[in-house]
Amino acid sequence: MSSVAKNRRRALAATAGIAATALVLAACSGNGNDGGSTDSADNGSSGGALTIGTTDKIVTLDPAGSYDNGSLAVQTQVFEFLMNSPYGSSDVEPDAAESAEFTSPTEYTVKLKDGLKFANGHALTASDVKFSFDRQLKIAAPDGPSSLLYNLDSTDAVDDLTVVFHLKAANDQVFPQILASFPGAIVDEEVLSPDELTPDQDIVKANAFAGQYVITGYDFNNLVSYKANPDYKGLLGKPKTDEINVKYYADSSNLKLEIQQGDIDVAIRSLAATDIEDLRGDDNVKVVDGPGGEIRYITFNFDTQPYGTQTAEADPAKALAVRQAVADLIDRQELSDQVYKGTYTPLYSFVAEGLTGANEALKGLYGDGKGGPDAAKAKETLSAAGVTTPVKLSLQYSNDHYGPSSGDEYGLIKDQLEKDGLFAVDLQTTEWVQYSKDRVADVYPAYQLGWFPDYSDADNYLTPFFLKDNFLANHYDNPTVNDMILQQATTPDPTERTALIGQIQDAVAKDLSTVPYLQGAQVAVVGKNVNGAEDTLDASFKFRYGALSKG
């Protein structure tokens, strides 16, 4: 179906009811099981269904309305992306794309594979791609990922197979990775609304999927059933298992029990650290560790935090002193040892350790200067700013999204802040589905968040948090930081870009719109006869079900 015909059909249905140096990414040939390309699809799929358990929660299936790991865990299975990462890699390669390249410093041109279609039979063309990115920018959902498209000016469908992305700034170093992340999912323009979020059941009923799997049963945050999509032509190839069921648990202790007893085949996100430690000694299961990248941090709302701009006692200097005192009092090592048994380690900056450009900007500025807490320094900071103690701080955490240890984690943070009499913490908790709405509606003055990166680049720990219109929606605005973030994303020279990334971390460490404190690895627990978790628990930070099989 041509683009014009598709647009006419959608209208009728509605009436009825990046580089001076060229970066070229060409479709790659198959490289066996490790590569996961379409050439490996002939290996066939296993017959038996495989069951996965998780405590993560879905916010929405609509890619324009969610920016959380629980929703992405579904979207990455059922939606097609222009770019993707093969199993075992964080590098992006063409997926729905046949090729992708910068045809000018501000034009990124994608050629689609011929004959792509959604599972409902609708043709997947350049018109759907344009529609998908246009609606991301138009809807701009507060809890959605449109902030990642900060450099996208417009999208053109030149013909049925050609898409041109027009970028605001030249030499964008991360745009190809963004195409493989949250806002890059291609949706069916004949099903989803162009200007508002589409309900999950409407998407499922219309079978508007083009990824490795389609959804055959959908009981929201209870059970989702998947079946392999025979029409998928992308990078990852044919799934190794035809049928997948995903069970959602309110309590991780039940998740642990069922993987231990063999009632489910895979447990992923999130078991308590003590449970993981216990399962490592269980001969009936395998504990699989993947590369780190997840971080934990406290976010401050600049409007509603103590002395915030919309409070009766608004005072920027006092508000900063409060944030600084929190940073002085957090004992990262104690949190790592007591709550997480070393499965999370202390983090002293905003970019995860191990990524190019990461530094430890917070370490020398706060606490004892060596990574430990310092109550005397916190007291002096508050006193110098004229802040009366104890500071009354409302602190919120999610009791079901970041694993069962969140209660212990924030109970200990409360103790750390209160033990010297400098803070009086009102600690409260909310389930994630409501939490994700409240946090962007200025309900929480300070609150827990975790970050599971969209792609393996320092930019993904900076852009979503510290641009003016950021994912946190916490009213942080530093024009100098904003400009540096935009500059690093378009700096081709690696040395210059690395230096800029360091300067950004140094600057936001002084502002403290967030206080990062822990970094964790990926962990999955699988049955003894389950294979493939090692292949997909990789630095792409996407857990692709198609890699899994039973022996």
C-alpha positions in Angstrom: 0.0 0.0 0.0 1.4 3.4 -0.9 1.9 6.1 1.6 -1.0 8.2 0.1 -3.3 5.2 0.1 -2.4 4.5 3.7 -3.1 8.0 4.8 -6.5 8.0 3.0 -7.4 4.7 4.6 -6.5 6.0 8.1 -8.6 9.1 7.5 -11.5 7.1 6.4 -11.2 4.8 9.4 -11.2 7.8 11.7 -14.3 9.2 10.0 -16.0 5.9 10.4 -15.5 5.6 14.0 24.4 13.6 12.3 27.9 13.9 10.4 30.5 15.7 8.4 32.3 12.4 8.3 29.7 10.1 7.0 28.4 7.4 9.3 27.1 4.5 7.3 25.3 1.5 8.8 24.6 -1.2 6.3 22.7 -4.4 6.8 25.0 -7.0 8.2 25.3 -10.6 7.2 24.5 -13.3 9.7 27.1 -14.2 12.3 25.6 -17.3 13.9 24.0 -17.6 17.3 25.9 -14.7 18.7 24.8 -12.3 16.0 21.1 -13.2 16.0 20.6 -12.0 12.4 17.9 -13.2 10.1 20.4 -15.7 8.6 20.3 -17.6 11.9 16.5 -17.9 11.7 16.8 -21.3 10.0 17.9 -22.8 13.4 14.1 -23.2 14.1 12.2 -22.6 17.3 11.5 -24.9 20.3 8.1 -26.2 20.7 7.4 -25.8 24.4 6.2 -22.6 26.0 8.6 -20.7 28.3 7.4 -18.8 31.3 9.1 -15.6 32.6 8.4 -14.0 36.0 9.0 -10.3 37.0 7.9 -7.8 39.5 8.3 -5.0 37.0 5.1 -3.2 36.0 3.8 -2.0 32.6 2.7 1.6 32.5 1.4 1.5 28.9 2.0 -0.4 25.7 1.9 2.8 23.7 5.6 3.8 23.1 4.7 7.5 23.3 3.5 7.2 26.9 6.1 5.2 28.8 9.7 5.6 29.7 10.2 2.8 32.1 11.8 -0.7 32.0 8.6 -2.6 32.6 6.9 -1.1 29.6 10.0 -1.4 27.4 10.3 -5.0 28.3 7.1 -5.6 26.4 7.6 -3.0 23.6 11.0 -4.4 22.7 9.5 -7.8 22.0 6.5 -6.7 19.9 7.4 -3.4 18.1 9.8 -3.1 15.2 12.7 -0.6 15.4 14.7 1.0 12.6 17.9 0.1 14.5 18.7 -2.5 17.1 21.6 -4.3 18.8 22.4 -7.9 18.0 22.5 -10.3 20.9 25.6 -9.8 23.0 26.4 -6.3 21.8 25.6 -2.7 22.5 26.4 -1.6 18.9 23.4 -0.5 16.8 22.8 -2.1 13.4 19.9 -1.9 10.9 16.7 -3.8 12.0 13.7 -2.7 10.0 16.2 -0.6 8.0 18.1 -1.9 5.1 20.6 0.9 5.5 21.0 4.1 7.5 23.4 7.0 6.9 24.0 10.7 7.3 23.4 12.1 3.8 24.3 15.6 5.1 25.4 16.8 8.6 21.8 17.4 9.6 20.0 14.7 7.5 19.9 11.0 8.5 18.4 8.9 5.7 17.0 5.4 6.4 16.0 2.9 3.7 13.5 0.3 4.9 13.6 -3.4 4.0 11.1 -4.1 1.3 7.9 -6.0 2.1 7.7 -5.2 5.8 4.2 -5.5 7.4 2.5 -5.5 10.7 1.0 -8.8 12.1 -2.5 -7.5 11.1 -1.5 -7.4 7.5 -1.0 -3.6 7.2 2.0 -2.6 5.2 4.8 -1.1 7.3 6.2 1.8 5.2 8.0 5.1 5.6 4.6 6.7 6.3 4.3 4.6 9.5 7.8 5.7 10.5 7.1 9.4 10.0 3.8 8.9 11.9 5.5 7.2 14.8 8.1 10.0 15.3 5.6 12.9 14.6 3.2 11.6 17.3 6.0 11.2 19.8 6.7 15.0 19.4 3.0 16.0 19.2 1.9 14.0 22.3 5.0 14.7 24.3 3.6 12.7 27.2 5.0 13.8 30.6 5.9 10.2 31.4 7.0 9.4 27.8 10.4 9.4 26.0 10.0 12.4 23.6 12.7 14.3 25.5 15.2 12.0 23.7 14.2 13.5 20.4 15.4 16.9 21.4 17.5 17.2 18.2 14.8 16.0 15.8 13.3 18.9 13.8 11.1 16.9 11.4 10.7 13.6 9.6 9.9 13.1 5.9 8.6 10.0 4.1 10.2 10.5 0.7 8.7 7.3 -0.7 7.4 4.1 0.8 10.9 2.9 1.7 12.8 6.1 2.4 12.7 8.2 5.5 14.7 11.4 6.1 15.2 12.7 9.6 16.0 16.4 9.7 18.1 17.3 12.7 18.4 20.7 14.4 22.2 20.4 15.2 24.8 18.8 12.9 27.0 15.8 13.6 24.7 14.1 16.1 26.8 11.3 17.6 23.9 9.5 19.4 20.9 9.7 17.0 21.3 6.2 15.6 21.2 4.8 19.1 18.1 6.8 19.9 16.4 5.1 17.0 17.1 1.8 18.7 15.7 3.1 22.1 12.4 4.1 23.6 11.0 6.6 21.1 12.2 4.5 18.1 9.4 1.9 18.1 7.4 1.9 14.8 3.7 1.9 15.3 0.8 1.3 12.9 -0.7 4.6 11.7 -3.9 2.8 10.9 -4.4 1.9 14.6 -2.8 4.3 16.9 -4.0 7.9 17.5 -1.8 10.7 16.0 -2.4 13.0 19.0 -3.2 11.0 22.1 -2.2 7.8 23.7 -3.9 4.7 22.5 -5.3 2.2 25.1 -3.4 -1.1 25.5 -6.4 -3.2 24.6 -7.0 -1.3 21.4 -3.4 -2.0 20.3 -3.7 -5.7 21.3 -7.0 -6.2 19.6 -5.7 -4.6 16.4 -2.6 -6.9 16.4 -0.6 -3.8 15.7 2.8 -5.5 16.2 5.8 -6.0 13.9 8.5 -7.2 16.3 9.8 -10.8 17.0 6.5 -11.5 18.9 2.9 -10.6 18.9 0.7 -10.5 22.0 -2.0 -13.2 22.1 -3.3 -12.6 25.6 -3.1 -9.4 27.7 -4.1 -9.3 31.4 -2.6 -6.0 32.5 0.2 -6.5 35.0 -0.9 -10.1 35.6 -0.1 -12.2 32.6 1.0 -11.4 29.0 1.2 -14.2 26.4 3.3 -13.9 23.3 3.6 -15.9 20.1 6.4 -15.7 17.5 5.7 -13.4 14.6 6.3 -15.2 11.3 6.5 -11.9 9.4 9.4 -10.4 11.4 12.3 -9.8 9.1 14.6 -7.9 11.4 18.1 -8.2 12.9 17.3 -10.6 15.7 15.9 -13.4 13.5 13.4 -16.1 14.4 12.8 -16.5 18.1 14.2 -19.7 19.6 10.9 -20.3 21.5 7.5 -19.9 19.8 5.4 -19.2 22.9 6.3 -17.0 25.9 4.2 -16.2 29.0 5.2 -13.5 31.4 3.7 -13.5 34.9 3.7 -10.3 37.0 4.3 -10.6 40.7 3.4 -8.2 43.5 5.9 -9.9 45.9 9.4 -10.9 44.9 9.3 -13.7 47.6 6.7 -15.5 45.4 8.9 -14.9 42.4 11.8 -16.5 44.1 9.7 -19.4 45.3 8.4 -20.2 41.8 11.8 -20.1 40.1 13.2 -22.2 42.8 10.4 -24.8 42.5 10.6 -24.8 38.7 7.1 -23.3 38.2 8.6 -20.6 36.0 11.6 -20.8 33.8 13.1 -17.3 34.2 13.1 -14.7 36.9 14.1 -11.2 35.8 13.8 -7.9 37.7 13.7 -7.9 40.6 14.7 -10.3 43.4 16.1 -9.2 46.7 19.8 -9.2 47.1 19.5 -11.8 49.9 17.4 -14.0 47.6 19.9 -13.8 44.8 22.7 -14.7 47.2 20.6 -17.7 48.4 19.8 -18.8 44.8 23.5 -18.8 43.9 23.8 -21.9 46.1 20.8 -23.7 44.6 21.8 -26.4 42.2 18.3 -26.3 40.5 18.8 -22.9 39.0 21.5 -20.7 37.3 22.1 -17.1 38.3 23.2 -15.2 35.2 25.0 -11.8 35.7 25.1 -9.2 33.0 27.0 -5.9 32.6 26.1 -3.0 34.9 24.5 0.2 34.1 21.5 0.6 36.4 21.8 3.5 38.8 19.8 4.6 41.8 19.3 8.3 42.8 17.2 10.8 44.7 15.5 13.4 42.5 14.6 16.8 43.9 11.6 18.8 42.6 12.9 22.4 42.4 9.4 23.8 42.8 8.3 21.8 45.8 11.4 20.7 47.7 12.1 22.6 51.0 12.6 26.3 50.0 11.6 25.4 46.4 10.5 28.1 44.0 6.7 27.5 44.6 6.9 27.2 48.4 6.0 29.9 50.8 9.6 30.1 52.0 11.2 30.1 48.5 14.9 30.6 48.7 17.3 29.2 46.0 20.4 29.3 48.3 18.6 27.5 51.1 17.2 24.9 48.7 20.7 24.2 47.4 22.0 23.9 50.9 19.3 21.2 51.7 20.3 19.2 48.6 24.0 19.6 49.5 23.3 18.4 53.1 21.6 15.3 51.8 24.6 14.6 49.6 26.9 15.1 52.7 24.9 12.5 54.7 24.3 9.7 52.3 26.4 6.7 53.2 26.7 4.7 49.9 28.9 2.0 51.3 26.5 1.2 54.1 23.6 1.0 51.6 25.7 -1.3 49.4 26.7 -3.6 52.2 23.6 -3.7 54.4 20.8 -3.6 51.8 22.3 -5.0 48.6 25.1 -7.3 49.8 27.4 -5.8 47.2 25.2 -6.4 44.2 24.9 -2.6 44.0 28.1 -0.6 44.5 28.7 3.1 45.5 28.3 5.6 42.7 29.8 9.1 43.0 28.6 10.7 39.8 25.9 10.8 37.2 27.3 8.6 34.5 27.6 4.9 35.3 31.2 3.8 36.1 32.9 2.1 33.1 31.4 4.3 30.4 33.6 6.7 28.5 33.6 10.1 30.2 32.4 8.9 33.6 34.1 10.6 36.6 33.5 10.9 40.4 32.4 14.5 40.6 30.4 14.0 43.8 33.2 12.4 45.8 35.3 15.4 46.4 32.5 17.9 46.8 30.4 16.2 49.5 30.7 14.2 52.6 34.2 13.5 53.9 35.8 14.0 50.4 36.6 10.3 50.2 33.2 8.8 49.6 32.0 8.7 53.2 29.3 10.8 55.0 30.2 13.9 57.1 27.5 15.2 59.4 29.6 18.1 60.6 29.9 19.4 57.0 26.2 19.0 56.4 25.5 21.0 59.6 27.9 23.7 58.6 26.3 23.9 55.1 22.8 24.3 56.4 23.9 26.8 59.1 25.8 29.0 56.6 22.7 29.2 54.4 20.4 30.1 57.4 18.4 26.9 57.3 16.6 25.9 60.5 17.1 22.3 61.5 15.7 19.7 61.5 14.7 20.2 57.9 11.3 18.7 57.2 11.7 16.6 54.0 9.0 14.5 52.3 10.7 11.6 50.6 8.9 9.1 48.4 9.8 5.7 47.1 8.1 3.0 45.0 7.3 -0.2 46.9 6.9 -2.4 43.8 9.1 -1.2 40.9 12.7 -1.3 42.1 12.7 -4.6 43.9 11.7 -5.7 47.4 14.8 -4.0 49.0 13.5 -0.5 48.3 11.8 -0.4 51.7 15.1 -1.3 53.4 17.0 1.1 51.1 14.9 4.1 51.9 14.5 3.2 55.6 18.2 3.3 55.9 18.5 6.6 53.9 15.9 8.0 56.3 18.1 6.9 59.3 21.2 8.4 57.7 19.5 11.8 57.2 17.9 11.9 60.7 20.5 10.4 63.0 22.3 13.7 63.6 19.1 15.7 64.0 19.5 17.7 60.7 16.5 16.2 59.0 13.0 15.0 59.9 12.0 12.7 57.0 8.4 11.9 56.2 9.0 8.7 54.3 6.1 7.5 52.1 5.6 4.9 49.4 3.3 4.4 46.4 2.8 1.7 43.8 4.5 2.4 40.5 1.6 2.8 38.2 0.4 5.8 40.3 3.9 6.8 41.3 4.9 7.4 37.6 2.0 9.8 37.3 2.5 11.6 40.6 6.2 12.3 40.2 5.6 14.4 37.0 2.7 16.3 38.6 4.8 17.9 41.3 3.4 15.6 44.0 6.8 14.5 45.4 9.3 17.1 46.7 12.0 14.4 46.7 11.8 10.9 45.5 13.4 7.7 44.5 14.2 6.8 40.9 16.3 4.2 39.2 17.7 4.4 35.7 18.2 1.5 33.3 20.0 3.0 30.2 18.5 3.1 26.8 21.9 2.8 25.1 25.5 2.5 26.3 26.7 6.0 26.1 27.2 8.7 28.7 24.7 10.9 26.8 21.9 8.7 28.1 22.7 9.6 31.7 22.8 13.3 30.9 20.2 14.3 28.2 17.1 12.8 29.9 17.9 14.4 33.3 19.5 17.8 32.7 18.2 19.4 29.6 15.6 22.1 30.4 12.6 20.0 29.3 13.7 16.7 30.8 12.2 13.3 31.6 12.4 14.1 35.4 10.1 17.1 34.9 11.6 18.5 38.1 12.0 22.1 36.9 15.8 22.0 36.8 17.1 24.6 34.3 20.8 25.5 33.8 21.4 27.1 30.4 25.1 26.4 30.5 24.6 22.7 31.3 21.9 22.6 28.6 24.3 24.0 26.0 27.1 21.7 27.0 24.8 18.6 26.7 23.8 19.7 23.2 27.4 20.3 22.3 28.7 17.0 23.5 26.1 15.1 21.5 27.3 16.8 18.3 31.1 16.7 18.9 32.8 14.2 16.5 36.2 14.3 18.2 36.3 11.6 20.9 38.8 13.5 23.1 36.8 16.7 23.0 33.5 15.0 23.6 34.9 13.1 26.6 36.2 16.3 28.2 32.7 17.9 27.7 31.0 14.9 29.4 33.3 15.4 32.4 32.6 19.1 32.6 28.8 18.4 32.5 29.1 16.1 35.4 31.2 18.6 37.4 28.5 21.3 36.7 25.5 19.2 37.7 27.3 18.0 40.8 27.3 21.6 42.0 23.5 22.0 41.2 22.4 18.6 42.6 19.1 18.2 40.9 19.7 14.5 41.6 21.9 12.7 44.1 23.1 9.4 42.6 24.3 6.9 45.1 24.3 3.3 43.8 25.1 1.4 40.6 24.0 -2.2 40.0 24.5 -5.1 37.6 21.8 -7.0 35.6 20.8 -10.4 37.1 18.5 -13.1 35.9 17.8 -16.5 37.5 16.9 -19.3 35.1 16.1 -23.0 35.3 18.9 -25.4 34.7 17.5 -26.4 31.3 17.1 -22.8 30.1 19.6 -21.4 27.6 20.2 -18.0 26.0 20.0 -15.6 29.0 23.7 -15.0 28.7 23.3 -13.9 25.1 20.6 -11.2 25.8 21.7 -10.0 29.2 24.1 -7.7 27.5 25.1 -4.0 27.3 22.2 -3.1 25.1 20.2 -3.3 28.4 17.3 -5.0 26.6 16.1 -8.5 27.6 15.0 -10.0 24.4 12.8 -13.1 24.9 13.7 -14.5 21.5 17.2 -15.6 22.7 15.7 -17.9 25.3 15.1 -21.6 24.9 14.7 -24.8 26.9 17.3 -27.5 26.6 
